[in-house]
Amino acid sequence: MSFVDSDEYIIVLDNPIGGLSVDDLKRLREIGIKTCWASGPWYLLEPRRGEYQWRLGDFIVERMAAAGMKLLFMAPSVGPTFAPDDWYLRTHDGHIWRAYYDGYRDGWPYSELSPWCAEAMAYERQFQRTLLERYGGEAVQLIPGTVHGGEAILPGMVESWFDRHALESFRAYAESAFAGDLVYFNKANHTLYERWEDVQPALFPNRAAMERHPTTTDWLHDTLLPVMLDRYAAYAEQSARETWVCLPQRDTEFAERVETGPRTGNWMAGEIYRTFPGKLNAMLQVMLFETYRTDGTQGIFEYVRGYEDVTWVGSQFVQGLLRHTSSAIAQGLRGFLTGPLHPDSGCNKLTPEMVNAMSWSIEQWKAARA
């Protein structure tokens, strides 16, 4: 049985957390929105290693229960701050990766553990099990997540696969793939390394760079997929038997114009969609966020063929419903994720206009499915 009922077409985002009161949530429940999405930052839930602070998580879960809402609880959504430096992703210049926003400034809590660090990944699985024991249930579906959907380890943003564990992994992968023939490796990847000890993954400022350095692309694909499978497997045994995959897309005209790199999970999305349901024995639910171009088309859409009816798209702003509901329905998509509140939107309360927009969108979906 699906966690989201067949007559649900909108999942509302609890962003910022607590911005929607219990009364607000009940109003949304009345118009047919039964599920809310919220995130649980690791650095707040476990501020110090082994010391848990459940106040935020309990607040989210209890508020949803009081409103009669089901909860998609994405956790962890931000890495811990107490981990050894050796556990974190690093950029090519040796800095620990920080969030996309606020200029990656040092000290900003949005960091991410290296998927190539076995010790860090083991601790992450332990944290997931702890969350599942505390919050798992019929009305709560825990889903894994990373900072901004994990874009720090996807091509085209600020490539952050240069921590010690990543470098060791890449060198072992490359040396094995080329049977120790460094000349052959250089020729295939347009590089001039003289020693295997100096070999590093490539940077990908654009798609052409991915083609010029195929070993880096293959390595990312082959080493990230098993880690992602482990991450999602930790939550695959919940009662709904669903796996919710949220990938960053930024497949918008702005991203294509300003952020010139691949900047998406598209290059690996097809593989995820094909392998996750069978590997995890769970129904797949796909969450694509901020994907629409202004003409309503989706550059990502070629990667979700066959999964349209389980694919949700959306915007952090409720206005996205009015712009894109019709095209989403026409493309056979499952539903929409929407704010309605966002810390940068200037709106700090649920307004009648927002409720009307969501009501209109629901009616459009119902009419199309009738």
Stockholm file with secondary structure:
# STOCKHOLM 1.0

chainA/1-370         MSFVDSDEYIIVLDNPIGGLSVDDLKRLREIGIKTCWASGPWYLLEPRRGEYQWRLGDFIVERMAAAGMKLLFMAPSVGPTFAPDDWYLRTHDGHIWRAYYDGYRDGWPYSELSPWCAEAMAYERQFQRTLLERYGGEAVQLIPGTVHGGEAILPGMVESWFDRHALESFRAYAESAFAGDLVYFNKANHTLYERWEDVQPALFPNRAAMERHPTTTDWLHDTLLPVMLDRYAAYAEQSARETWVCLPQRDTEFAERVETGPRTGNWMAGEIYRTFPGKLNAMLQVMLFETYRTDGTQGIFEYVRGYEDVTWVGSQFVQGLLRHTSSAIAQGLRGFLTGPLHPDSGCNKLTPEMVNAMSWSIEQWKAARA
#=GR chainA/1-370 SS CCSSCTTCCEEEECCSTTCSCHHHHHHHHHTTCCEEEEECCHHHHCSBTTBCCCHHHHHHHHHHHHHTCEEEEECCCSCCSSSCGGGBCBCTTSCBCCCTGGGGCTTCSCCCBCTTCHHHHHHHHHHHHHHHHHHCBTTEEEECCCGGGGGGGSTTSCCCCCSHHHHHHHHHHHHHHTTTCHHHHHHHHTCCCSCGGGCCCCCCSSHHHHHHCHHHHHHHHHHHHHHHHHHHHTTTTSTTCEEEEEEECCCSHHHHHHSCSCCSSHHHHHHHHHHHHHHHTSEEEEEEESCCCTTSCCGGGGGSTTCGGGEEEEESSTHHHHHHHHHHHHTTCCEEEECSCCTTSSCCSCCHHHHHHHHHHHHHHHHHHC
#=GC SS_cons         CCSSCTTCCEEEECCSTTCSCHHHHHHHHHTTCCEEEEECCHHHHCSBTTBCCCHHHHHHHHHHHHHTCEEEEECCCSCCSSSCGGGBCBCTTSCBCCCTGGGGCTTCSCCCBCTTCHHHHHHHHHHHHHHHHHHCBTTEEEECCCGGGGGGGSTTSCCCCCSHHHHHHHHHHHHHHTTTCHHHHHHHHTCCCSCGGGCCCCCCSSHHHHHHCHHHHHHHHHHHHHHHHHHHHTTTTSTTCEEEEEEECCCSHHHHHHSCSCCSSHHHHHHHHHHHHHHHTSEEEEEEESCCCTTSCCGGGGGSTTCGGGEEEEESSTHHHHHHHHHHHHTTCCEEEECSCCTTSSCCSCCHHHHHHHHHHHHHHHHHHC
//
